[in-house]
Amino acid sequence: MNPRLTRNQQKKICSCFGRVRLQLLYKASIHGFTGEAFHQRCDTRCPTVSVGYNASGYIFGGYTKQPFSQSGKYMSDDQAFVFTFGIKRLIKYPVIHPAYAVRMMGNSGPNFGDALVFINESQPVVASNRSQFYNFSAAEMHGDDLKLTEFEVYQVEETTEMERPWRTVIWKSETKAELMDKIRTYELLNPSVASVRVLLIGPVGAGKSSFFNSISSVFKGRVTNQAMAGCLTTSLTTQFRTYSLKDGRQGKPLPITLCDTMGLEENTGAGLNIGDIISILKGHLPDRYEFNPSVTLSWDTKGYCASPELKDKIHCVAYVVDACKVSIMPSKLEEKMNWIRRKINSFGVPQLALLTKVDEACPLVEEDVRNIYQSYYVKQMMQEASTRLGLPLSCVIPVKNYSQELELDLNCDILLLSAVYQMLCVTDDYFDEISDQLSNMKTKE
């Protein structure tokens, strides 16, 4: 569920309140243009910003600090206002009589003093009436076009800054150099494995391919786009790809290989077939295998590895989750990911979570990536990802991928390199356990 408001439009609204962000609660084109659907998603939530869109290009709405209900009563709110987006700025119309700021109607969406009533009588329209409670020009507000093409409700959430960072990071070039050197010189505990194979799993658009591109960029010293990445609603990755990281242009391979998969989708028969994940873990899948959401890999597939060795198997799994969407993850998608986690647990493979797009989720981080561990909101999202994925908070790592930048950023590089180094570190216990198992087998013989 993606917000229709652009980041710039969200910033203009957020500037009215200070350090806040907008969390999308309800989208009429997805949940339905009915009062029932609106109340189901939004009742008791506050404060909120409601936004309507029409075919004439107008974007307009209202703000209230009062929680929505279906009481039929007027609610007092001295901070309420309605607004429209002008050519260069947000135009606000404050409530004139606060006692009648909003009316809680059961068969409609938000009702701002009967002056603006969204999804009026459960129809995709807005009722716009002369009112003594708000004073605005209908032509300026919505161009007299009362048919809604979209309607959204956002919760306004504080993004308070913590007094001290809760994880310590030294944001210096020496830190980046030290991390790069640790990765370059990392020695695997098992001599039969030349490279740790990390499987990236996550919903469509979370940033799996972008993560590989970003890490590759750090070691090549420039922004690269080797793996196909984008922002479509369906997965751009249709093949199983294994990407070997290299140290610089035509440099020697680093001791880590990132395995990219098709994105997960909530619907059955769409996105990555979770049955294929078992084959990937066991090392059966050939590079460039074309995923089929409806059919799992079989032994007669071209390139099928019938007798995989330890070097062919997956040694670590990293779930890639969009920080902007972790709190609104569809239940079916969450069920899929929990099923995957349980299966991976049975293989004893270590698991991490990469929380991407943290800058888009929190204005404090967008302002400066170094604020990442001082952002109360980012910590909240990390805790929620920990709960939803069933992983310890210590295994949740926030990162910022390169998506629109043309130049590398030191602070982004440090976060990305820290994530890779953690991947290498968690495999130590995995290889230790395998070594112990082999020793026990030899002892019994």
N, C-alpha and C positions, 0 to 999 in steps of 0.2 A: 504494500500500500504506500504509494509515493505521494507526497504533498504536491499540490498544484502550485502553491505559492513558491516563487523563486526564492533563492537564498537572500537576494537583495530586498525583496518585498518583506520577507520575514524579519530582516534586520531593521527595516523601517518601523515595523510594528513593535518589535522588541525594544527599540530605542525609547518608546513611551514609558517603559517600566524599569529600566536599568539592566542588571545582569540576569537576564532570563533567556529561555529558549521556548520554542513552540513544539508541542508534542501532538501529532495528529491522532485524534480520537475517532472521528467519524467522517466518512466520505460517501456522499449520497449515491454516486454512480456505482459503488461497490455494495454498500449496506442497504440501499433503498431510499427513495424519496418519500418516506412516510414518517409521521410523527412517532409511531411505535419504534421504528428502527433508530431514530434519533435519540429517543429517551432511553432505549436499551443500552446504547453506547455512552451516553453523556450524563444521565441523571446522577446527581450528587458530586459531579466533577466541577471543580472551580479553582482559580478563575479561568475564564475561557474567552477565546476570540472566535467568532463565527464569521465565515467568509462566503459570499455568494459570487457567482460568475454568470454572465449572460453572453448571448451571441454577439452583442454589440461591442464586446471587449471591456465592459466595466467590471471592476473588482471592488466589492463593497461589503460592509458587514458591521459588526458591533462587538463591544467588549463589556463583560460584566464579571464582578467578583462573586456574585451569588451562585450557589449550586443549583442546577436545573432540577425541576420536579414537575409534577402534573397536578398541582393543587388548584389551578385556576385563579390563583390570587396574584395581585401585584406585589413585587418585592422591591424594597428600598435599596438603592445603590448610588451613593454620591460620587462614585468614580466611573460610572458607566458612560460610554460614549458610542456613537455610531460613526462610521468613517467611509471614505472612498479614496481610491488611489488617483491622485491628480497626475499631471504629466511628469512632474519631477518630485512630488512629495505626497505624503499622506495627509489628507484633509479630515480633521476631526470635528465632530459636532457633539459637545458635552450635553449630558442630560440637564434639562431645565428644572424639572420637578423630580428630585431623587426618589420620592416615595412611590413613584409610578415608573421607575426605570425599566423594569422587565416584568413580563407577565408569564406565568407558568401554565401554558396550555397543553393538554394531553394529546390533541389531534393535530398539532403543528410542531414546527421546529422552534428555534429561539424567537421570542416576541419582545421587541424593544419598544415598550410603551405604546403598542398598537401603531407605531409609526413605520416600523419595518417588521414584517412577520415572515420568516423564511419557512418554506415548505408548508404554505398555508393550507390548512385542511387536508394535509397529506397529499398535496399536489406539487409538482416540480415548478412552483411559482413563488414569487414573493409578493405579499400584500404591502402596498406602500400608501399610507394614508396621511392626510393632514393631522397633525397632532400638536397638542399644547405642551407635550413632554420633551420633544426634540424639534429643533428648527433647522431644516435643510431644504435645498432645492432638489426636487425629484429629477430634473434634467441633469443636474450636476452629480447627483448621487448614483443614478443607474441609467440615465438617458431614456427614461420612461419605458425601458425594455424589462418587463416583469417576469419573463420566462427564464428559469434557471437552467443553465447547461451543466452546472456542477455546484455543489455546496459542501463545505467542510467546516468542522469544528475542531479547534486546537485547544489543548490545555496549556496555560502559561505556567512554566516551571522555573523556579529559581535555580541559578547555577552559581551558588556561593563559592567563594574561594577559601580554601582551608588556610589556616595560619601557617602550617608547615607541610611540606611534602610528605606523603605517607610511604613513598619509596624514594630511595636516594639515588640520584643520577648526577654525575658530574658532566655538565654540558660543555666539554672542551674538545678541541681537535685531538688532544692526546688520548682521550677516551675512545674516540673513533679509531685511531691508529692501533690502540691496544686491542680492541675487539677484533679488528681485521686480522691482526697478527695471531690472535688466539684461534681464529677460525682457520687461517692458512696452515697453522702448525699443529692442528688438532690430530691426535693419534687415536685411532679406533682401537678398542680393547680386543676385538676379534680380528686376527690377521687375514682371515678369509674374506673379509668385507673391506672394500676400498672406499666405499662411500655410503653414508647414512641415507637411507631412502625415506623421505618424509611425504606422507600422503596428505594432500590438501582437500578437505571436504567442507562444503557449505552451500547455503542457498544461492540461487541465481543472483548475480550482481553484487555479491558480498565482497569480492576483490581477490579471489584466489589467483587468477592469472596476473592481476596487477601486483600482487605480492612478489611473485617471481620476477616480474619486470623491474620492480623497485630494488630488490636485492641485487639483481644483475647490474643495475645502474650504478649502485654504490661501488662495486668492484671494478666496473669499467670506467668509472669516472665521468660518466655522462648519462643522461636519461635515455633509456632504451625501451623498445616495445617489441621484443621477440615473440612473446606469447600474446595471442589475440585477446584483447580486453575491451570492454565497453559497458553500456548501461541499458541493454535491451531487457525486455521482460522474460525472454527465454534465453537459455544458456548459449553463449557464443562458443564455448568449448564443447565439441561433439566427440572428440577423441580422447583416449587415455594418452597423456603425454608425459614423458620423463625428461626433465630439464636439468642438465648438469651445469652447475655454476662454475664459471671460470674466473681466474684471477687476472683481470685485465684483458685487453684485446689479444686474442690468440694465446692467452696465458694458460698455465697448467690447471687442470680441474681441481676444484676445492672438494673437501671431504663430505659433501652433502649434495643430494639429488632431490629436487622437488618434483613430486608426481601430481599432475593436475588432472582433475576429473570434471565431468559434466556437472552443472549445478543441480542442487536438490530443489524439487518443487513439491508443494503440498499435495497435489492431486495424484491419484494412482495412475500409472501409465504415462507419467510426464517426468522429465528430468532424469537424473541418475537413477538407474534401477538398483535398489539397495542390495539385491542379490549379487550384483557384480562386485560389491565391496569385499565380500569374502574371497572371491577369486583374486582381487588385487592384493589383499593382505597375504595370501598364500604364495603370491608371485606367479600366478598363471597367466596374467594378462600381458599380451605383447604391446610394445610401444606402438602408438597410432591405431590401437584398436578402436573401431567405430562403435560408440555406445548405441544401444537400442533400448529405449525406455520400457518396451513391452517384453523383451526377450533377454534372458541372462546369458552370459558366456557359456559355451559348451566345449567339450573336449575336442570336437572336430573343427573348431574355429581355426582359420589360418593363423599360424604363429603361436598357437596355444603351447604354453610351456608345461609339459606333463610332469617333469621332475625338477621343480625349482630348487635352487640351493639357497642358503641363508642370504647371500648377496642379492638375490632376486626378490626377496620378501620385503614387506614394509616394516620399518624399524621404529617409526614414530608417526602418529596421526595428529594433524593440526586442523581444528575446526576454525573456519574463517567466518566471522559473524559481523554484520554491519551494526555499529553502535547505534545508529539512528532507528534500527528496526528491532533490536533485541527485545524491547518491552512489548512490541505488538506482533511477536512471532506467532503465526497461525498455529492452532493446537495440533493440526494434522502434521505440520512440518516438525513441530517439537517432538511429537510421537515418533516420527521417522528417525530423528537424530538420537533420541533415547534408545531406540532399537539398535542403531548403529553402535552407540557407545557400549551397550551391553555385550554385543558380539565382539567388539574389539577388546573389551575387558577379558573375555574368555581366551583370547590369544596372548594376553599378557603384554600387549604393545602399549607403551606410554602414550599419553594423550595431552595435548595442549589446546588452548583456544586463542586465536588472534582476533582482537577486537579492532576492526578497521573503521575508517572514516570518523575518527574521534574529533577531528577539527570541525566537521560538518555538524556533529552532535552537540558540541559545546562552544559557544562564542569565546569563552575564556581561552580555550585551546587554539581556536582559529586565530586569535589575537597573537598567541605565542605558544608554540608547541611545548616549551619548557614548563608551562603551567599544567601539564597533563596529570601530574601526581599531586597537584594542589586543587584540582577540580573535584568538588563534591559530586557533581553529576556524573563525571567519568567513573568515579569509584562506585557509584550506585549502579551504573550500567555494567561494570565489571562484576559486581556482586550478583546482579541479575543473570548475567551470562553464566556465572559459576553455578547458580542454582538450577537454571534451565538445562544446562549441559551435564550437570552432576560431576563437576570438576572442582578441585580446591581453588580458592582465589589466587593462590601462588602460581597456578598453571594458566591464568588468564593474563595475556600480554597485549597491551594496547599498541597499535602501530598506525602510522600515517603513510599510505602508499603514494607514490608519485602518479598523478592523474592528469593534471593540466600544466604542471611546471615544465620549464625548459632547462632549468639549472638545478643542480643538487643543493640540498640544504643540510648543514651539519647536524642539526638537532633531529631531523627526520632520519638521517643516516644512523644516528646512535640508537634510536628506537628500533629500527629495522635490524641492525646488527645484533642488538641485545636479544631479539626474538630468535635469530638464527643460532646464536651461541647457546640459548636455552634448549633449543631442539637437540643440539649435539650433546649437551650435558645430560638430558633425561634419558638418552639412549645408553649411557654407561651402565645403569642398573639393569637394563634389559639384556645387554651383552654379558654382564656379570652372571645373571641368572642362567643364561644359556650355557655359559662356561661351567657353572656349577652342575647343571644337569648332565653335561657330557662327562664330567669328572666322576659323577656318581654312577653313570652307566659303565664306565671303564672299571670302576672299583668292583662292581657287581660281577663283571665278566671275569 
